[in-house]
Amino acid sequence: MPIFSHQFLRQYLHDRLADISVDSVTATQVANNLVEASLKGHDSHGVSMLPRYISAIREGGLDPAAGVKITADFGALISLDGQHGFGQILGQQAMALGIERAQQYGVAVVSLANAHHLGRIGAWAEQAAAAGLVSLHFANVNNRANVIPWQGQSARLGTNPFCAGIPQLHGEPIVLDFATSVIAGNKARIAWNEGRQLEPGCAVDDRGDATVEPRFLMEEPFGALRAFGEHKGSGLAIICSLLGAALTGGNTERKGDPGKQRIINNMLSILIDPERMGGAQHY
């Protein structure tokens, strides 16, 4: 397997995006985000996403020129529409607004609807933590449902990630970032591309029987991923959809569009200034 330097990959991704008329600043930010995800060990959210993004742009499901649009502003609570723009751009913009408001009010609640793939949600927790803020993030995936609920018979949920970030006075922040399925959906794609099997317990086939074959996540007849922790993962996936999508004005999994290459995420983020809390001195 060939090994590429991160500098080469950053430039390569930038250039391929520029080839389809993505402006240089946007292409650089998207490329850097994808490469950083791969460097952190998450190829599922890294450079391997580039072909999917290009297909989504060509199909019209991803608008590379879109930014966040403020749809409601109540000071500490702000609602944004991503207008199907790059999640790497929208996530950064949403967190920048949230950081500004949390520093002003002590807390900020930011809803972001209709963003294209937000990538590794931990990146947004890290952005908040770099500003000294605690953050919580509830996101859903508005695409073909590919997670079977606990004791369910067919896929009804997205891989709907949850994330929390906590800054430390010294050292890197504590970041918890996970899909509510046993593995993220794109990890099945990576296994499929590499010709290897999934770990047991991750997925079921089209009949609902346990399988280690990633093909059931990639081509018809479709199977599904399992939710982590049985009822716990299923329950948290529903909460992420209700808070991340229904509450923000985005689409839940009930309105997926399996015919498109786009991946639409919706996310609710809560940012807290720990210096304003009752336990700030102890914290």
C-alpha positions, 0 to 999 in steps of 0.5 A, a space after each residue: 500500500 502506498 504511503 503519502 505525506 500529509 502535505 501531498 494529500 492536502 495539496 492533492 485534495 485541494 487541487 481536485 476540489 479546485 478542478 470542479 470550481 471550488 474556490 481555493 480558500 474553501 478547498 484548503 479548509 476542506 482538504 485540511 479537515 479531511 487530512 486531519 481526520 485521517 491523521 487522527 486514525 479516522 479514514 472513514 471521515 478523512 481523505 476517502 470522502 473526497 469522491 463522495 463529495 465530488 459526486 454530491 457537487 456534480 449531482 447538486 446535493 452539495 453547494 460548495 459556495 454556501 455558508 451558514 444563514 442565520 434564521 433566528 437570533 435570540 442572543 444565547 440561542 441562535 439557529 442556522 441553516 447550512 444551505 447544503 454547504 460543505 460541513 467543514 465550512 459550516 461547522 467552523 462557522 457555527 462554532 465560531 458564532 457559538 464561541 462568541 455568544 458563549 463568551 458573551 452570555 456564559 452559554 450558547 445553544 447553536 442549531 445547525 440544519 441542512 449541512 452537508 457531511 460535517 465530518 469528524 464531529 470531534 473537530 468542532 468540540 476541539 474548536 470550542 475547547 481551544 476557546 476554553 469552552 465545554 461543548 455537547 453535540 447531538 447530530 443526525 444523518 439524513 441519508 438512507 437509514 442504515 442502523 437497525 434499532 434494538 430488537 427491530 427488524 429493519 433499518 430505521 435510524 442513522 449512525 447519529 453521532 454524539 460528541 462532548 468536549 472538555 478543555 483541560 488547563 494543561 494538555 489536550 482536551 478530553 473529547 468523546 465522539 462516537 456514532 450511536 451504531 457499533 461502527 460508523 457507516 463509513 467504516 463499513 465502506 473502508 472495509 468494503 474498499 479494502 476487501 476485508 470483513 467487519 468485526 462480528 456483532 457490527 451488522 446484519 444482512 438483509 434478513 436480519 441475521 448477523 453478518 461480517 460482510 460489508 457488502 450488505 451496507 454497500 449494495 442491495 439487498 441492504 442489511 444494516 448496522 447494529 446500534 451500540 449497547 442494544 437499547 442504549 445506542 438505539 435510544 441515544 440515536 433517537 435523541 440525536 435525531 430529535 435534538 439534532 434534526 427535529 429541533 433544529 428544523 432539519 430532516 430526520 431519517 424519515 425523509 432520507 433520499 437514497 438516490 443522492 450522493 449527498 450526506 446531510 447532517 443536522 446538529 444541535 450544539 451547547 457551549 458552556 463557559 466553565 468559568 461562569 458555573 457554580 463549580 468554576 473554582 473547583 473545576 
